[in-house]
Amino acid sequence: MYKLLSHNDLDGVGCGILAKLAFGKEVNIRYNSVGGLDKEVSWFLDQKDMDTFLFITDLSVNEENEKRLAEYFRSGGNLQLIDHHKTALHFNEYEWGHVVVENGEGKLNSATSLLYEYLVKHNLLTPKPVIEEFVELIRQYDTWEWEENDNYEAHRLNSLFYLISIDEFVEIMLERLQDNEHFQFSDFEKKILELEDNKIERYIRRKRRELIQHKIDSYYAGVVFAEMYHSELGNELGKDYPHLDYIAIINMGGRRIGFRTIHDDVDVSVVAQKYGGGGHSKASGCTMSSEAFKQFVEETFHLDPLREDARRNKFNLKGNPLGSLYRSNEGKNYLLFRKDEYWLLEENHKELTLSFPSFDDGEKFIKRNYQTWLIRDEEFVEYLMEGYKLSKK
Ligand SMILES: [Mn+2]
């Protein structure tokens, strides 16, 4: 017999589907949350079952279970841990650990892609285009490569996963992988996925107006409370507010925080580690410790959300050498304009002794320090008229 303990997200369940394809009725599968795995592992170890081959995929165990698993393996237990999170790299010290973040071609792995390689290499699964395509969709979704490649099929597969139950998803996908040469969605799935895409868009639009800026340690965080669509939300808000180092998504019901960044020079796995969590450099998470609660909830709850930049302007545009006008939540106006090769700043018609090498640097400074937003054309014209009057006095 085989036992597979895996994550309860798309990548984790992808591992379960591959295990079903390889082992059929011979495998017993449990899907777990990040916090739920250790209980399952200690329960398994308590059984002293030496005839079952244990796979752990897409998740890693705590120190205590790490020791117990090592002991189980030493005394003849069969065991394989497969993961792609860099916070799990230390499991490579064990014969039973296989943690690889990047493949040989410099592409990021997912647990499903690693398990697929493993099963094919050990002649437990016959490779087939439809399975390879399925594995690649999951890999691209899990690593966010789908976005760079505009691979919306990968995103849709994840949406479908959350629209139906895990059992239904597994059943449908098993059938599809067994009966077809290539991977495709049905017409009905395409229709409901279109509805779902629209729903996500509306949700993000609403959450964009609730984002709170807060400096935590050396980083500027964007904090938002949300129960759903964490990946999409983290990514869209990150792109809307590039002056923020990362987006922290608070799920109060689940008592968890997810961290997402779009910046290469910010590693959110380090942020999550501070609160006992982990993950990737661009996406990580932790449970809500009391310190995390204090910094992300208590300290932010009374703050005003960020205002959105005006989107329909014809005159007050970003990067205009003559000036782009912002307002702070204290009601002050900031004009960012170019003079020779520098960008200078004026506060309520008075020039400040600050200069920036680029427009983006200047904007980042005023957004971080004064919580400013680009104001509408009408307000821009008012400000210019005011300046004109002042100059006549
Ligand atoms: Mn994964």
Residues whose N, C-alpha, C, O or C-beta is under 5 A from the ligand:
A	BS01	MN	D11 D58 A111 D142
